[in-house]
Amino acid sequence: MTSFAPSAAVRRPDVPRYLVEDSHVPASPGSRNTFGGRPILPEGEDWPECYCGAWMVLFFQLDVPPDIPRFGGDHLLVFQCPVHNDAACLREKSEQFPRRYWEKPRIWGHPGAFWRIMLHRDPTVPAEEEPHLPGSELVLRPECETETRWRAGPSGETGVSVGRSEFKVGGLPHWQQDPESHRCGCGAEMLFLCGLPEDVGFESRPGQPEQPDSSYSDAYVLFLGNALYLLACPEHCHPAAVWPVLQR
């Protein structure tokens, strides 16, 4: 077994991150940071529909804080089909995505995307209210992470130990398995924007049907509750140029 020891010479400055927390305060009609609530959609975008025809559930939306590199000032929205709750697994390993990969990604078991994740800066107004989840105000609590590179034994090879497993925007990914990297269809290297640990539940409204394959009877999950890493295109080539990496 290789032993690792921290090297102070390769310690990097603090990286801004914001923990995502539920205030348990009902969302107001114009709120932009919410679980559920009224989505602030990009210009010209209708409420997302799954390939099965079902309206997707708005799980959360938020304004990315201005000090998050490349994405500060963007508005992030995360939707998923209420019927199709599954992992988005690529059929083949691919670092370079095809153009418009967000519409018909090559994933196992599905002819198209059952989610819609968007990032934009358009001056739009809220749409109608999400019916599956009660709208509540989302709070972003600022903290920092410090990246430390770890140097391995006599070979001098370096790996990176980064990030804590938290529901957060910005900061550093806490990979459960090997790190993943992808290039957007436009050619830009996609960057980590937001992460959720395993089994984060989003409270559902009373009377709503239970979500298929969820570990909760009174809450919905994203992508079967896998740890989620949102990688986004820093060139903002399209509002939906965001990819969900999933690990367990």
Steps between C-alpha positions, in 0.01 A plus 500: 500500500633842405531748784416864446625800692390861460745737340478859624677617184199409288229630731275747316295797624146469626234435236159668548202275552146542628311237696141456385254493790122501543371797699157333544349837411231486226626640171355832389373532140813681376760292687802394296666265755249224569424134542195459277344841451454696176782440250685790338534341155735615223359725230288295261507181710171335597455287811711190422327179397644148513511291184201314652295821493496561877577847631823489692536584870695810599722367779690822565618826346752757616702803402865402486693738730720752316831370640457152346747499207351490148141459620445784748177682418342205315165352600498120542186284470481122554200303369430126478205293381266388784450163327851416385733488800820335379874540466626670184768253391683556174501209256867553426784693657518838333694807604370701203123532485323541164324823422165550677573201723247631754209410268568134415797382707621146437406347834390151595130420507362833376445648152557853631564711806261466793656804667563861403770706671542860388730792564424850372505876563182605320279769662190280509207480742385202712282233341215322676561314826649153521216262607696200634722665762407772750682821418749604767776756513848365440793650689860515378747507788853609400802295603833409342686183415875462470645276232793287612699289256636177648835358395533123479799318651832453315358535146419866554163463327233741610128459545249748634291476814229760468151600602259392768182303430237773536209656315692796365558746219860565402789354691662172405338169407513218753526205260359174634678313220756604240475864392317558172567764238303587188516749217190680389373462145648844430846372601534673838609298803203476734553624856356394834218729612279325755500177700256293705597210726312170492132467592403867526120502534276785381176508699192435287159662538231300683285308254763479228580149371810330636799522274596168335818339637544761771630409844242738653121487514465875563786642293642492147863440406713584198643215290413222749674693778848454356769753588461770235764722342380768258758588237418810296636659184700812597439645153122499557444362150141403590289531817473119521874434454527339843575132564409291807781268608373232740693280740410264783 
